[in-house]
Amino acid sequence: MGLKNIKAKILKKIKRGFGPGLVTGASDDDPSGIATYSQAGAMFGLAALWTAVFTFPLMAALQEMCARIGLVTNKGLIGTIKMFYPKWLVLLIVAVSFTAIILNISADLAGMGAVCNMLIPAVPAPFFSIGFGIILSYSIVVLPYSKISLYLKWLCLSLLCYIIVPFLTTQDWKAVLKAAFVPEMIWTREYLLIIIGILGTTISPYLFFWQTSMEVEEVEERKLVVDKRIIHGMQKDIRSGIFFSNLVFFFIILSTSTVLHDTKFAAIETVDQAAFALKPLAGDMAYLLFAIGVIGTGLLAIPVLAGSLSYMVSETMNWNEGLNKKFHEAKGFYFVMVVSILVAICINFTGISPVRALVITAIIYGLTAPLLIFVILLVSNNKKIMGDYTNKPWSNIFGIAAFLLMVSAGIMLLFV
């Protein structure tokens, strides 16, 4: 009984101590994000390291706004937009996001399959991708929200792999600190594209929908009454989750810049190439940790991607929604999640390369993020919607900065 009690206490602490912010932050470091960060480090060394530091307050501010919208309105982001803004805006957001999210899932499944094939060459990569897709689809439909939430939180631990890797090699920590806090700009097309790619994969619109809906689910699951104490707890959760996400993002760039920059492996494009390149230069441990991290983050991110899309479609169509509902209570909601994963699997057999899918996804995210950020700012400053919980000045400052940054990135994307 003693061991069972200890286990129960640990599980309770994980459930209550870490909220949706941790899962949201960790899922931002999905296999496609890892590929982008690895490319940045391998191609440009420490020159892109500053992005991990400078995007933290922007992302934290945006996710906090989304979470607050969910807590105050008790609706997802699309549900809230639908009530107060034109229908065409809702349809535009859903239509554009649909393509980007499915391509993102497809790229993540392909990355997971490629890494597994590298570890077990006897089994072709597509078989692993199909297997992961089926397992995730089944788990999403069968498991209750409390278990899904708990498993997602445990999967966040897989990201610790990337924090360990840089300590397996020698680092010039003085140079690292300088690169982190003194932005370096290289005025080449390749560098600008990688910065735009980092912004697109870090400030990802699908996370806005997920965060808002997850707060609603948490309120219903734990029967919370929203007050200032709950809002304050949410803010701490968001900051810690995004900090963890950006810390991992920082260490991925650091790992690949230290090991792969200025070598014949600098031109990597995929996560399996990054993992394979680490093996002769940083050793088997770094290679294995990198590969395990890709699989763990894929298992974490794909339910978040599919869930975000399902919340959006369900709110648009007025269907019952929620991971805390059983399949027969929200058939449309679960149908969208499963179909999005199955369609993503099929894309891997059309000949579209994962790298191409990532480029298209980054472009769509880069062009739609400014519109969504603008709408989120409007909603979170609207007293009719938010009452006493409208934005504080710092939220607006960071939110507007994120909007201007993403607009600039979108413009650069059209001309570089």
N, C-alpha and C positions, 0 to 999 in steps of 0.2 A: 504493500500500500504506500509505503514511503516513496518509492521510485515513481509510482503512478502519480502521486500528488505533486512531486517535483516536475514531472513532465507536463502535467496539467497547468501548473503555474507558469512554466516557460511558454507554453502555447498561448495562454491567456495574455501574457505580457506582449508577445509578438502581435496578437490580434489587436490589442488595445493600444499598445505603445507605438506601433507603426501604422499609420493610416494610408489612405489612397495616394497621398503625395509621394511616398516611397516607391510604390509601383509605377506611378506616372513617370517619375524621374528616371528610374531604372530602365523602363521600357523605351525611353528615348535613345538609349545606347543599344539599339537592335543591331543585327548583323549588317544591315545596309549602312547604318551610322558608323559601325566599327570599320567597315570598308573605306568610308570617306575619311575618317580620322587617320587610318593607317596610310592612305594615299598622301594625306597632308604631311605627315611626319616623314615618310620615305622620300617624298619629292623635295620638300622644302626645309627639312630639319626642324629646328626650333622656331622657325619664322612664323608658324601659325599657332604657336602655343598660347599666345595672348587671347585668342578667341574663346578659350575655355573659361578664362577669368572674366572677360568683359560681357559675355552673354549671360552669366549667372544672374545678375540683378534684373535683367530684362525678362528672362524666362520665369524667374520666381514671381515677378510682379504680374505677368500675364496669367500664370496658373493660379495665383491667389485670387485674381479677379474672377476667373471661371469657377473656382471652388465656392467663392462667396455668392456668386449668382445662383449656383445649385442649392446652397444652404438656405438662402433667403426666399427664392421662388419655389423651391421644391420641384423644379422642372429641369430637364436637360437644356443644353444651350439652344438647340434647334427649336424645342418647345417654347422657350422664352422668346426667341427671335420671332417665331410664328405669331405669337400673341400681340406683338407690338410693332412689327415692321412688315413691309409688303411681302406677299406670297412669292413674287418672282425672285426676291433675294434668297429666300429659303431654298427654292428649287435650283437656283444657280449654284449655291454652296454645296448642296447635296450632289448634284450632277458632276461637278468638277472634282469634288473630293472622292467620289465613288471610284473613278479611274485611278487616281493617285494611290489610294489605299490598297486596292487590289494588286496594283503593280508592286507596291511596297511589300505586301505579303509574299508575292511571287518571288521577289528578289531575296527575301529573308529565307524562304524555304529552300531556294537554290543554294544559298550560302551554307545553310546547315547541312544540306545533302553533300555538297562538295567537301566540307570539312570532315564529315563522317567517312566519306569515300577515301579521303587521305589517310585516316586512321585505320580503316578496314578496306583496303583496295579491292578485295575479292567481291565486294558488293557495289554495284553501280550507284552513282550519286542519285539518279532519279528515284530509285527504290527507297532510299532514305527520305527523300523529300515527300514522297507519297505516304510513307509510314508515319512521318511526323504530322502530316496534314490530317490523316485519318484519326490518329491518337488524340490530337487537339480537338478535332470536331466532336468526337465521342465524349471527351472529358467535359467540354463546354455544355453539352446537352444534358449529360447524366448527373454531374456533380452539383451540389447546392452552392449558392453564393459564398457561404462561410468557408467552405473548403477551397473553392477556387481562389478566393481572396488570400487564404492562408498559404496555399501552394505558390501563388505568385510572389508573396513576400519572401518565402524560402528561396525561390529562384533568383531573387535579387542578390543572394550571396555569391552567385556565379560571377558577378562583376568584380568581386574581390581579386579574381585571377589577374586582372589588368593592373591592379595596384601593386601586386607582387613583382610582376615582370621587370620593371625598371631597376629594382634592387638586385637583380641577378647579374647586372652589368655595371661597369664604372660610370659614374655621372659627374659632370662638372656643375655642381649645384648653384654656383654663383652665376654661371651663364644661363642656367634654367630659370632662376628667379628674375634675371634681367629680361629674358624673353617673355616671361609670363606677364610682367607689369609694364613693359615698354613696347608698345606695338611696333612691329616692323612691317612695312609695306613694300612689296616687290611688284613693280608696275609691269607685269607681263600678263598675257592672256591666261596662261595656265594657273598662275597664282590667284588671279581674280576669280577664276572659275572654281577653284578649290575653296576659297573663302565663301563664295555664294553657296556652294554645296554644303559647307559646314553650317551656314545659317539655315539653309533649307531643312537639313536633317536634325538640327537642334531646336529651332523654333517651328516645330511641326504642327500644322493645324489639327491633325487628328487627336492630339493630346488635349486640346481645348475641350473637345466634345467628351472625351473619356473622363477628364477630371470633373467636369460639371455633373455628369450623370453618376459618377462614383460617389460624390458627396451626397446625392439624393439617396442612393442605395444604402450608404452608411447610416443616414438618419433613420431610414425605415427599418434597417436590420437591427440597430441598437436602440430604436425608439427614443431618439434624442429630441429635446426641445431646444431649438436654436436660440442662443443668447450670446452675449459678448464673450463668455468663457469658451463656448464652442468655437466661435470665430477665431479667438486667440489661439486655441489648440490647433485649428486647421492651418493657421498661418505658420506656426512652428513646424507642422508636418510638411507643408509645402516647401519651406526653406530648406529643411533637412533633406528632403527627397531630391530637390533640384541640385543642392550642393553635392550630394552623393553622385548624381548623374554627371555633373560637370567635373568632379574630381576624377571619375573614371575616364571621361573624355580627355582630360588633361594627361593622364598617365598613358593612354593609348598613343597619343601623339608623341609623348616623351619616349615611350618604348621604341616605336618604329623610327623616330628621328635618330635616336642614339645608335640603334643597331643597323638600320637599313639605309639611311641617308649616305650618299657618296659611295654606294656599293653598286654592283651589277643588279641588285634587287630593287633599286629605287623606283622602277617603273611598274610597281604592282597595281593591280586593278581590283582584285577580289580578296575576300577574307582568307580563303584557303591558300592563295599565293602568299599573303602576309605571314600566315602561320608556317608555311613551308620554308619561307625565306629565313625565319627566325632560327630554324633548327641548326644549320651549320654555323651560324654566327653567335647565337646566344645560348645554345644548348637544348637538350631534349626537354628540360623542365619548362623553359619559356615557351617552346613550341606546343607542348601539351596543354599548358595553362591557357594559352591563346585559343587553342581549338575548343577546349571545354567551355570557355567563356562564350564563344560563338553559339554553341548548342544551347547553353543555358539562357542566353539573352533572347534567342529565337523563340524558345518555349515560353518565355515571359512576354515578348513583344507581340507575337501573332494574335493571342487572345485579345490584347488591348486594341490592336488595329481592327480586327474583325468586330470587336465589341463597339468600337467608336462608330464604325459604319452602320452597324445594326441599330444603335441608339438614334442616329441621324434619320435613317429610313423610317423607323418605327414612329418617331415623333412627327415626322412629316405626314405619315399615313394614318395617324391616330390609332396605332395598334398598341396592345398591351406590351409592356417592355420590362426588362430587368433580369439580371442574373439571379436575383432572389426569388424569381418565379419559376415554377416547373414548366416543362416543355408544353404540356397541354394548356397551360394558362397564358402562354405567349408564343404561339407557334410561329407567327410571322417574324418575331424578333430572332428566334433561334434559327429559323430558316435562312434569314439573311446572313447570319454568322457562318453557318455551315457552307452555304453556296459560295460566299466570298472566298473561303479557303479552298473549296473544290475548283472554282474558276482559276484561282491563283496557281494551283497545281497544274491545270491544263495549259496555262500560259507558258510553263516551262517546257512544253512539248511543241510550241509553235515556231521555235527557232529564234525568238527574241532573247538576246543574251541578258543575263542578270545586270550587267553593267549598263546596257542600253535602257533597261527598265528603271534602273536607279537614276539615270540622267533625266528621263522623262518625268519621274516622280519628283525629283529636285526642282525641275522647272515649274511643274504644277504647284508644288508647295510654295515656291518662291513667289509665284504670281498671285496665289490666292491668300497667302498669309496677311498681306497688308489690308485686304478687304475685311477679313475676319477680325484682325486686331482693332480696326476702326469700329466695327460693330460692337465688339466687346467693350471698348472704351465708352461708346454711347450708352450701352445697357448699364454698365457698372457706375455711370455717373447720373443715371436717370432716377430721380427721387420717387417717381410714381412706381417704379419697379423695385428699387432697392431700399426705399424708406430711409432709415437712419444708417444704413450700411453702404452708402455710396463711397466712392474712392477718396482716399486721403491724398494730399498733394504729392507725396513721393510715388504713390502708385501711378498717378497721372504722368509724372515726369518720366518714369521708366517705361510706361506704356507708350507714350508719345515717341520716346527715343527708339523703342522697338519698331514702331510703325514707320518712322522715317528711315531707319536702317533697312527694313525689308523693302520699302519703296525704292530706295537707292539700289539695293541688290537686284530687284526686279528690272530696273532700268538698265543696270550694267549687264544683266543677263541677255538683254535684247541686242546689245551692241558689242560685247566682247567676242 
